[in-house]
């Protein structure tokens, strides 16, 4: 299984509409990817390691798929639509990492 992490670095004064992100963007992603998206999570950064410091990432989502090939086949055809939706919820540029899930408990 793989995990695609889409992370939005914290920036003072940045705009991020979590309601839109959760209820419209991620719903659209799941609809377009279909069963290839096994599950996803949405996270809101609260703090850095030291209390009172900003988080490294303001928001994140993690998309789980069976394989890199499955993700590519289900996401790439819709990448333009999904990437084009980003300005509707944030002015940040996401950082993307794809990882192999070695263990899930």
C-alpha positions in Angstrom: 0.0 0.0 0.0 1.1 3.6 -0.6 0.3 6.9 1.1 0.3 10.1 -0.8 0.9 13.0 1.6 -0.1 16.5 0.4 1.2 19.0 2.9 0.7 22.7 3.1 3.6 24.4 4.9 2.7 26.9 7.6 3.0 30.5 6.6 1.9 33.4 8.8 -1.2 35.0 7.3 -1.9 32.2 4.8 -5.4 31.4 3.8 -6.7 27.9 4.3 -10.5 27.1 4.2 -10.7 23.7 6.0 -14.5 23.5 5.5 -14.1 23.8 1.7 -11.1 21.4 1.8 -12.8 18.7 3.7 -16.3 19.0 2.3 -15.7 19.9 -1.3 -12.1 19.3 -2.5 -11.6 16.0 -0.8 -15.1 14.8 -1.6 -14.3 15.6 -5.3 -11.0 13.8 -5.1 -12.7 10.6 -3.7 -15.4 10.9 -6.4 -12.9 11.2 -9.2 -10.5 8.5 -7.9 -13.3 6.1 -7.0 -12.3 2.8 -5.4 -8.6 3.4 -6.1 -8.7 5.8 -3.1 -9.0 3.3 -0.3 -9.3 6.0 2.3 -8.0 9.5 3.1 -7.4 11.6 6.2 -7.4 15.4 6.6 -5.3 17.0 9.3 -5.0 20.5 10.7 -1.7 21.5 12.2 -1.9 22.8 15.8 1.6 23.3 17.0 5.3 22.6 16.5 7.3 20.4 18.9 7.6 23.3 21.3 4.3 24.5 22.8 3.3 27.9 21.3 5.3 27.5 18.1 3.6 27.2 14.8 3.1 23.8 13.1 5.4 22.7 10.2 2.3 22.2 8.1 -1.0 24.2 8.3 -3.0 21.4 6.7 -2.4 17.9 5.3 -4.2 15.1 3.6 -3.0 11.6 3.2 -4.5 9.4 0.4 -4.1 5.6 0.6 -4.0 3.4 -2.5 -3.0 -0.1 -3.3 0.0 0.9 -5.4 1.8 3.7 -7.2 0.3 2.5 -10.5 -3.2 2.5 -9.1 -2.7 6.0 -7.8 -1.3 7.2 -11.1 -4.1 5.7 -13.1 -6.8 7.2 -11.0 -5.3 10.6 -10.1 -3.4 11.7 -13.2 -6.5 11.9 -15.5 -8.0 14.4 -13.0 -4.9 16.2 -11.9 -5.7 19.4 -13.8 -9.2 19.6 -12.2 -7.9 18.9 -8.7 -4.9 21.2 -8.9 -7.1 23.9 -10.4 -9.3 23.7 -7.3 -6.4 24.6 -4.9 -7.0 28.4 -5.1 -10.6 27.8 -3.9 -9.3 26.8 -0.4 -5.7 28.1 0.0 -3.0 30.4 -1.3 -0.3 28.0 -0.2 1.7 25.7 -2.5 1.5 22.0 -1.4 4.5 19.7 -0.9 3.8 16.1 -2.0 5.4 12.9 -0.8 4.6 9.4 -1.8 5.5 6.7 0.6 5.3 3.0 0.9 3.3 2.0 4.0 5.4 -0.7 5.7 3.2 -1.3 8.7 -0.3 -0.2 9.8 -1.6 -1.2 13.2 
